[in-house]
């Protein structure tokens, strides 16, 4: 077997010291990050007035709420008790449908806006720094302002709850998806784009024939995920008068109709579960089709 040449003692010691210094510096950075994190946690807890003892003492008030909203069901008259529990099922179902339609319309408008703006925000397709900066700042503004704030503004302006909710969701969806879509476009392979341009294709034609075939599955996946989020957002916005099932839930809470609260909550939870399951299957199928050659 060939002999293995060893480093000179001085060089080996120098390399060992350099390695140990690198490891020590890495450990110091880790400990510094841990200390800073603990300090920020303690400061946040102090500012938010989080007191573990107080929380533990009043934990029973939180758990007792669930016992109050539990419906009075019995095995002897189970069907009758369920009918009494869901006395307003027809009305609640219509309101739940309104919430889903508001979420769908807001998602649709937001996806369209994000689709139109994402190419201008992508650095690999837009040469103008000014145009990219303007589009990105607009998308940042749209996703920074809370959805409920937009809903309150539109509610005052248009005096229409569902319209205000749909527009608020559309603006926030456009800002959130615009950023994600732009990142997908920036990660696209540019060789098809260069080939399209080299054959005389325009900027729009390069997007149509070179970029979209690569990015559409991810666009659809993110859009479905956003629809899941918007369904929950639309329910919460009912608390400010936008309408839908959220407004009925608020009325039940204010009138201490605890059985109605649990019934409406269960309807919302089941609906969200079904939507999450269906959209997850669709997203996985889209991603799988993209990965399949």
ABEGO torsion letter per residue (X at the ends): XBBBBBBBAAAAAAAAAAAAAAAAAAAAAAAAAAAAAAAAAAAAAAAAGBBAAAAAAAAAAAAAAAAAABBBBBAABAAAAAAAAAAAAAAAAAAAAAAAAAAAAAAAAAAAAAAAAAAAABAAABABAAAAAAAAAAAAAAAABBAAAAAAAAAAAAGBAAAAAAAAAAAAAAAAAAAAAAAAAAABBAAAAAAAAAAGBBAAAAAAAAAAAAAAAAAAAAAAAAAAAAAAAAAAAAAAGAEEAAAAAAAAAAAGBAAAAAAAAAAAAAAAAAAAAAAAAAAAAAAAAAABX
